[in-house]
Amino acid sequence: MSATRKALDGDAARLEDAAAESTRPQNATAAEMPQTTPRCDARSPQSPRAGAIGLVVARDPEILAGDAFFAAFIAGCERVLAAHGMGLLLHVASSEETERAAYEQLAAGRADGVILLDVRVGDPRFALIAELDLPAVVLSARAPGLEETSGLPTIYSDDSPAVEELVELFAEAGHTRIAHVAGPPRFIHARVRREAFSAAMRARGLDDSLVIEGDFTAESGRDATAQLLDLPHPPTGILYANDLMAIAGLSLASSHGIRVPQELSLTGYDDNALSAHLSPGLTTVATADQQRGSWH
């Protein structure tokens, strides 16, 4: 989606500058950083900095293994951090308890700050970050209100225009019965994409009720596609909230003898590297994952 790619590229410099300006008072020197938490033994007495930035991902490890976004994002982070003699400290948390424990460990001296991904509705991490006095930058899918991120510096790219563009492509191709396989509504980016789908459909006088919730895994994409295709009047187009679900949906449709795109059109989101190598290729949205990782 070239229009989306251009929009993201155009915003990159502005967002990077804004984030750098917002975090400068917190990260300018070690002396300026709060020293209220104990430092771990691994940190040298001569160097109060940990030399690392923390990233806690509260997702099932199997989801991480299959989602190309995280690998590209981490690569972008590492590229910038390595240039400054720093590294990325990754934690994968499977529960709220292990997630909180990970942030507490990072605040105790293992990291100089954290990157907050996967912003959630009513996200409890913002209060926790304030409690731990831990510098942080947020990555979100929309411009947040102060109440949403507790005023933390935020890098964001609005996902809505890209979803609206996908719906427009479906409509221009003559589709009127279009479905959406959404991500978990607890995530802001999944909610933004779902709301944009509904708004774009209603703006064209189309039924926006064909929405099935997935969890960004291939299995959920396959199951959701099966449900949609089993309907008495199945959709002729499906917009998936990420490429992994779309790839699984394409595989299922092909296994049922459904011709894509002649009988069923599919689109994804996130520009998974595999999308261009499918037959037929998958229409998707480039989200500049490595750029996002390097904006911090």
N, C-alpha and C positions, 0 to 999 in steps of 0.2 A: 504494500500500500504506500505508493510514493508520497502522497499528500501527508500521510501520518508521519512518515520518516522525516520529511522536511520540517514539519511542525516540531518534532522532537529535537532535530538538529538545531533549529533556530532558537529553541528555548535553553539549550544546554549551557551556553556561555552565561546567560543571565542567571540561571538557577545556580550554577557553580559559584558565581560571584556573590550571590545573595547568601548562600550557605557559608562561604568562607568568611564573609563579613559578620554573619551572625555568630559564628563560633570563635572568631578571633579573640574576644575577651576571655573565653574559657580556656583556650588552648595555646595562647601566645607563648608563655613560658611555664616552666614547672612551678616557679614561685607564685604565679598568678592562679594556679589551679588549687581548688580546695584540698586541704591536707587532713580532712577530718576522719578518714578511714584508715585502718592499719594497712601497712604495706607488707606484701608477702616476702619471704626470705629470698626468693629468687631475684629480687630487685636489688641492684648494687647500692650500697650506702652513698657512693659518689654520684649515682645517677638515679634521681627519684622517678624518672619516667620508665614505663614498662616497655616502650618501644613496640606496642601492639594496639590494634583496634579490635574490639570484640564484635562478634556477630552471632546472635542466638536465634536459631531457627526452630520454631515450635511446629514441626511437621513430622509426619511419619518418615523414617529413613527411607522406606521404599518409594515414597513420593519424590524425595530428593534425588534418588538414584535415577529416576526416569524423567525428571523435569530439567530440560536443558537451560532454563532461565538461570538457575542457581550457579551452574558451572560457569556460564558466561559472566554473570554478575561478580562472582568471586574473582575471576580472572581480571576484570576491570579494577576491582579493589586492589588486588595484589600488584598490578602494574604500577599504580600510583604510590602505594605504600612502600614498595621495594625501592623506588627512586628516592625515598626519604629515609632509607635504612630501617623501615618498620615492617611489621608483618600483620597478618589477619589471624585472629584467634577465633575459631569456629566451635560453637556448641550446638548440638542437636538435642532439643528438649522434647520429651514425649508426654509431659504432664505439666500442670501449672506449678507443682512443687519443684520439679527439676528445672523449670524455666526460671523461677525466682532464685533458686540456689545458684544458677549459672550467673545471673546478674550480680548477685552478692559477691561471688568469687571475683568477678571482673572488677567490681568497685573496690575490692580489698587490695588492689594493687596489681592485678594481672593485666589490666588494660588501661590506656589513657582516655578511652572513650568508647562509645558503642554506636553502631548503625542499627536503626530499628526498621525492620522490614515487616511486610504483611500486617499493616495497620488494621486493627479490628474495631468493630463498633463498641464503644465504651471500653476502649483498650486500657487494661489495668497497669500496663507497663509505664505509662507516663507518670502516674503518681509514684510508682516504685523508683523510677529514675530520679525524681525529685527528692525522694526520701534518702536515696543512696548518694545524692549529690554527685552524680555521674554524668559527665558531658555526653551529649548524644546528638545525632542528626537523624531525622526521620525521612524515609522514602515513602511517598504516598501517591495515590492515583487521582488526587484532586487537591485543590488549594484548601487547607484546613482552617477552620475557625480556631480561635485561641483556646476555646473550651475543649476542642478535640485533641490537641496535642500538647496542652498545657504551655503553649508558647514556645516550644522547642523549635529550633531552626529546621525547616522542612524543604526537601527537594521533591517536586511533584511534576507529573505530566498528566494532563487530563485525558483519560481514556475515552471519554464520551464521543468526541468527534470521529474517532476511528470506527466505533461501533455504528454510529449513524451513517458513516460512509458505506459500511458493509451492508446495512439494511437498504440503502439506496441502490447498491449494485444488484441486490436481489430483486428489488422492485423494478428496476430498469430491464432486468432479464425476464420480466413477466410473472414473477412469483407473487402470490398473494397469501399462501398458507406457509408461513415461515415459523420455525421453532427456534428456541434458544436453550442450549444445554449450559446452565449457569454453574458458577463456582459456589462454594459455601458462603451463605449470606453474612457470616460473621466477619468476613474480610471486606474491607472498604473497596478494594479494587474489583472484587466479584460483584459487590452491590452496585458500584458505579456502572459497570458494564451491563448489568441486568436492567438498571433503571434507564440507561441510554437506549437499550433495545426496545423497551416498552414505549418510551417517548417517541422514538423514531417510527415505530409501527403505528401508534395512534395518530401521529402527524399525517400519515398517509391513509388513514381510515382503515387500517388493517387490524385484525384480531391479534392481540399481544398475549393471549392466555396460554399459548403452547410453550410453557417453560418447565423444564425438569432440572432439578438441582443435582449437580454432580459434586465431586470433591477434587477435581483436577487430575485424577488418576485415569489411566487408560481403561481400567475395569469399569469405572463409573461412566465413562464416555460410551463404552460398548453397551452397557446395560440401558443407559438413557436412550441411545439410538434404537435399541431393540423395542423399547416401550413405544417410541414414536412411530416406528414403522409398523407396529402391530395395531395402531389405531384404525378405526373404520375409514377415516379419511386422513391418511398420513400426510405430513408436510412434504412439500417439494423442495424446501430449502431448510438447512439447519445451520445456525450460527453458534459455534462452540466458544466457550470462554477461554480455552487455551488449545494449543495445537495437539497436545498429547491426547486429549479426549476426542478431538477431530480425527486424528489418525486412526484411533480405534474405531470410530464411527464409520470411517471410510472402508476399513477392513471388513466390518460387519456387513455393510451394504453390499460390498462386492461379493462376499460369501453367499449372500441371498440372491445373487443374480441381478441386482439393481445396477443399472448403468449410471455412472457418474461422469460427467454432469448432465447427461441427456435426460435422465429420469429424476435425479436427486442432486442438488447443488449443496456443497458444504464449504464453510469457511472456518478458519481457526483464529488464533490470536497468540502472539509472542514470537512468531517467526522461528520456530524450531528448525534446526539445520536439516532435519530429515524431510521437511515439508516440500522442498524443491526436488527431491529425488523420488517422490511417489509417482505413481502412474494411475490417474492423471495427477499433476502437481496440485498442491493445496493452496488456495487463496488464503492469505494470512496477513497479519499486521506486524510490521517490524517495530520492536520496542526498544532497540538500542541498548540491550542488556549490559554490554561491556561499558558503554558510555555512562549508564546509570551508576555502575560500580566505580567509575573514575571521577564522577562529579563530587564525591565526598571530599 
